[in-house]
Amino acid sequence: MPGNKHIAVSKMKPGQTGKIIEIQGGQGLTARLGALGIIPGRNITKISDMLMRGPVTVKSGSTQVAIGYGMADKIIVELN
């Protein structure tokens, strides 16, 4: 779709919401994020982040969790 922007959760601004399009990682990462409810097709909101590539707090459904910057960098979303 024209005009839709795909970016990593790590690059989102706090308060932005997007639909998870893809998880760019292996089976282990996909399973770990899936256990947290972070799966393609669901919406995810970036709550906060830390300076210097620190943890990123996100909310997907009713789950709010802090994930590492590297994990957040592998979750690709389409901004709403």
Buried (B, 14 or more C-beta within 10 A) or exposed (E): EEEEEEBBBBBBEEEBBBBBBEBEBEEEBBEBBEEBBBBBEEBBBBBEBEEEEEBBBBBBEEEEBBBEBEBBBBBBBBEE
